[in-house]
Structures are given as structure tokens and as C-alpha cells.
């Protein structure tokens, strides 16, 4: 039976540094200006890497994980801007499916559809997603979260009772920092829970190669005028802990 290797990706160092720190039997390979950390989490062989920001960077990194490191599955973990009104900073979104909101070759094909694939939404692996959701629910429970992140840090971002949601994530090559961007996306794609810059590209690569994909996003901001401040501060103080704990629980 083929050995299972899982690729774990984040866009920026803060999203995966906590995971790299707990790898056992760690070795590093540099390829295409990225460092891929091979190692073991629990009993699971993994390759952990930060892809850099945006769909092209993420696609290139996912392809390298598949073709050079022979991963059988990819998990993307990172932060996102909340779009749906009920989504709060500190919540976690696990993607049911993902869409590239900036793909538009109309009138040749319907808006958002990926040319030649005839596909608009890329589904994730439901079994893995359900497993991830259970671990996140445990991590977000007040008795657990309070032991991992100091109360003053949670208060700083008004994180009180964070929830986990399973739904649609939108990806595109823009950082959302105005209410206008947010409102435009809400009107065009009302089912979208949050917005980020890599997930749907990774999901497309996984779809094309026929391997499972999971995308986990912690809400760092409300995708509005306060987004740049919230994002910078949140990734330093909160998201690294979320990422490390969610992945650690998954493979312990």
C-alpha cells in the first residue's frame, strides 16, 4: 500500500510556523524560492510550506507538493476576511466548496466558471472536513481556548464565543479593505462566508490531480476599513496558535 503523505500549506510564515515548530524528524528542501519542511506529526508524514500570497503562488506550491513531494492530500490553513454578516473575528470557516470570484471570461462562458473545466465551485473532501470540524469545535470550546490564548489577547480582538462554520469560501487576487468591495461580493455571491487569496486555486489543482483538499480559514478581520490593522496584529498573536493547535489535534 502506498505511503500516505499530507501536504500542509499556508500563505505566509505566521500561518505555518507553529506547525513547523512541532514537526518531528524534520528536514528542509528549498525549491523555487520556497522551503518545504518534511517531517512527522503524530504518526503522519507531512510536508509543510508557506506558498506566498495569491492564486499563482499557491498553485505553483500545490503543484510542487504533488509532483516533487508526492503528497496524497493537501490541507490549506490560514486567515481570511469575514463576508457574511454573522461571521466574527476568531471564527473558523472550513470550506465545503470554493469559487474564484475574479474569474470572468463572459460572454464566452458563464461568469466564475473555469474555462475548459466547465466547473465553478471546487468541492473539498467531506470526510476530512467533518473530522477537522470536530477538532476545531474542541479547540474553540472556552475551557480549551482559554488555555491556549491569553484572555487579554482574546479581548483585544473581541473574541468571545468563536464558532466553526462549513460553507463557501471565495478566492481572488485582492486584499479586501473597503466596505464597497465587501458589498459587491455579497451581492454577487451571497452564499460566500469569507474571502481570501489562495484556497480556490489550491482546490482547482487538487481537483485536476484527483486528490483530496481541505481549506481551513480563521477570520482575522471583517474585510472592511479596519482590515489591514486587524490582519497584521491578528496573524502575529492569534492565527499561529489556531493553526498549530488545529493541525496538532488532527494528527495526535
C-alpha positions in Angstrom: 0.0 0.0 0.0 1.3 3.5 -0.9 2.5 5.5 2.0 0.3 8.5 2.7 1.9 11.9 2.8 -0.1 15.0 3.5 0.9 18.5 2.3 0.1 21.4 4.7 0.1 24.9 3.2 -0.3 28.4 4.4 0.2 31.7 2.5 2.5 33.4 5.0 5.0 32.2 7.6 2.8 33.1 10.6 0.2 30.6 9.3 2.5 27.6 9.3 5.4 28.5 11.6 3.6 27.0 14.6 3.2 23.7 12.7 6.8 23.6 11.5 7.9 24.1 15.1 6.3 20.8 16.3 7.5 18.6 13.4 9.5 15.5 14.4 12.3 14.2 12.2 12.4 17.5 10.3 14.3 18.1 7.1 14.1 21.0 4.7 14.3 21.2 0.9 14.4 24.5 -0.9 12.7 24.6 -4.3 11.5 27.6 -6.4 12.2 30.1 -3.6 10.2 28.1 -1.1 11.3 25.9 1.8 9.4 22.6 2.1 9.7 21.1 5.6 9.3 17.3 5.6 8.6 15.6 8.9 6.2 13.7 11.1 3.1 14.9 13.1 2.0 12.1 15.4 2.4 9.1 13.1 1.6 11.1 9.9 4.2 12.0 7.4 3.7 15.6 6.2 5.3 18.3 4.1 4.7 21.9 5.4 5.3 25.0 3.3 4.2 28.6 3.1 3.3 29.4 -0.5 3.4 33.2 -0.5 0.3 35.2 -1.2 -2.1 34.9 -4.2 -3.5 32.3 -6.5 -0.4 31.9 -8.8 1.9 31.4 -5.8 -0.4 28.9 -4.2 -1.0 27.0 -7.4 2.8 26.7 -8.0 3.3 25.5 -4.5 0.5 22.9 -4.6 1.8 21.6 -7.9 5.3 21.1 -6.3 3.8 19.3 -3.3 2.1 16.9 -5.7 4.9 16.4 -8.3 8.1 16.7 -6.2 7.0 15.5 -2.8 4.3 13.0 -3.9 1.6 14.2 -1.4 -1.7 12.3 -1.5 -3.7 15.1 0.1 -3.4 18.9 0.7 -4.6 20.9 3.7 -4.5 24.7 3.5 -4.7 26.6 6.7 -4.6 30.4 7.2 -6.7 33.6 7.7 -9.5 35.2 5.8 -11.8 38.2 5.9 -15.3 37.7 7.0 -18.0 38.4 4.4 -21.3 37.0 5.7 -22.9 39.3 8.4 -22.9 36.6 11.1 -19.2 35.8 10.8 -17.0 37.2 13.6 -13.3 37.7 14.1 -12.0 34.4 15.7 -14.5 32.2 13.9 -13.2 29.4 11.7 -14.5 28.5 8.3 -14.0 25.1 6.8 -14.7 25.1 3.1 -17.4 23.0 1.7 -16.6 24.4 -1.7 -14.6 27.3 -3.1 -15.0 29.8 -6.0 -12.7 32.2 -7.8 -14.7 35.4 -7.6 -12.3 37.2 -10.0 -12.6 34.6 -12.9 -14.7 36.1 -15.7 -14.4 35.1 -19.4 -18.1 36.0 -20.1 -19.7 36.0 -22.6 -17.6 33.0 -23.7 -18.6 31.1 -20.6 -20.7 31.9 -17.5 -19.1 34.3 -15.0 -16.9 32.5 -12.4 -16.7 29.3 -14.5 -13.1 28.0 -15.0 -12.5 27.8 -18.8 -12.2 24.2 -20.2 -13.0 22.6 -16.9 -16.7 23.7 -17.1 -16.6 24.0 -13.3 -17.3 26.9 -11.0 -17.2 25.5 -7.5 -14.5 23.2 -6.3 -15.6 20.8 -3.5 -13.4 19.8 -0.6 -13.1 16.3 0.9 -16.2 15.9 3.1 -14.8 13.2 5.3 -11.7 15.1 6.2 -13.7 18.3 6.6 -16.0 16.7 9.1 -13.0 15.4 11.1 -11.4 18.8 11.1 -14.7 20.5 12.2 -14.9 18.2 15.3 -11.3 19.0 16.3 -11.9 22.8 15.8 -15.1 22.6 17.9 -13.0 21.1 20.7 -10.3 23.7 20.3 -12.7 26.6 20.3 -14.5 25.5 23.5 -13.9 28.1 26.2 -12.2 25.6 28.5 -9.6 24.7 25.8 -9.2 28.1 24.1 -8.5 29.9 27.3 -5.6 27.6 28.0 -4.0 28.4 24.6 -4.5 32.1 24.1 -4.3 34.7 26.9 -7.6 36.4 27.9 -6.2 39.9 27.1 -5.4 38.7 23.5 -8.9 37.3 23.0 -10.4 40.6 24.5 -8.2 42.7 22.1 -10.0 41.1 19.1 -13.4 40.8 20.9 -13.2 37.0 20.6 -15.9 35.7 22.9 -17.6 32.6 21.7 -15.9 31.7 18.4 -17.8 29.3 16.1 -16.8 26.9 13.3 -18.8 27.0 10.0 -18.9 24.8 6.9 -19.6 26.6 3.7 -18.4 28.5 0.6 -15.1 30.4 0.5 -14.3 32.9 -2.3 -10.7 33.4 -3.5 -9.2 36.1 -5.7 -6.1 38.3 -6.0 -7.3 41.2 -3.9 -7.0 42.1 -0.2 -10.4 43.4 0.9 -10.1 46.6 2.9 -13.3 48.6 1.9 -17.0 48.1 2.6 -17.6 48.6 -1.2 -15.5 45.5 -2.0 -17.4 43.5 0.6 -20.8 44.7 -0.5 -20.1 44.0 -4.2 -19.1 40.4 -3.3 -22.1 39.9 -1.0 -24.4 41.0 -3.8 -22.8 38.9 -6.5 -22.3 35.7 -4.4 -24.5 35.9 -1.3 -23.6 32.3 -0.1 -19.9 33.3 0.5 -18.8 33.2 4.1 -15.3 34.6 3.8 -12.8 35.8 1.3 -9.1 35.0 0.9 -6.4 34.8 -1.9 -5.4 31.2 -2.4 -7.9 28.5 -1.4 -9.8 28.1 -4.6 -6.6 27.9 -6.7 -5.3 25.1 -4.5 -8.7 23.3 -4.7 -8.6 23.5 -8.5 -5.1 22.0 -8.6 -6.2 19.2 -6.3 -9.3 18.6 -8.4 -7.2 18.4 -11.6 -4.9 15.8 -10.0 -7.7 13.9 -8.3 -6.5 14.3 -4.7 -8.4 15.4 -1.5 -8.3 19.0 -0.5 -9.3 20.7 2.8 -9.3 24.5 3.4 -9.4 25.9 6.9 -9.6 29.7 7.4 -9.6 31.7 10.7 -11.4 35.0 10.4 -8.8 37.8 11.1 -10.9 40.8 10.1 -14.3 41.9 8.7 -12.9 42.7 5.2 -13.5 46.4 5.6 -11.6 49.6 6.5 -10.2 48.1 9.7 -8.9 45.0 7.9 -5.3 45.9 7.5 -4.8 46.7 11.2 -6.7 43.7 12.3 -4.9 41.4 9.9 -1.3 42.4 10.8 -1.9 42.2 14.5 -4.1 39.0 14.4 -1.7 36.9 12.4 1.1 37.7 14.9 -0.9 37.0 18.1 -3.7 34.6 17.3 -3.6 32.7 14.0 -0.3 31.0 14.6 -1.8 29.4 17.7 -5.0 28.4 15.9 -3.0 26.8 13.1 -0.7 24.9 15.3 -3.5 23.6 17.6 -5.9 22.6 14.9 -3.3 20.6 12.9 -1.7 19.1 16.1 -5.1 17.8 17.3 -5.8 16.4 13.8 -2.8 14.1 13.8 -2.0 13.5 17.5 
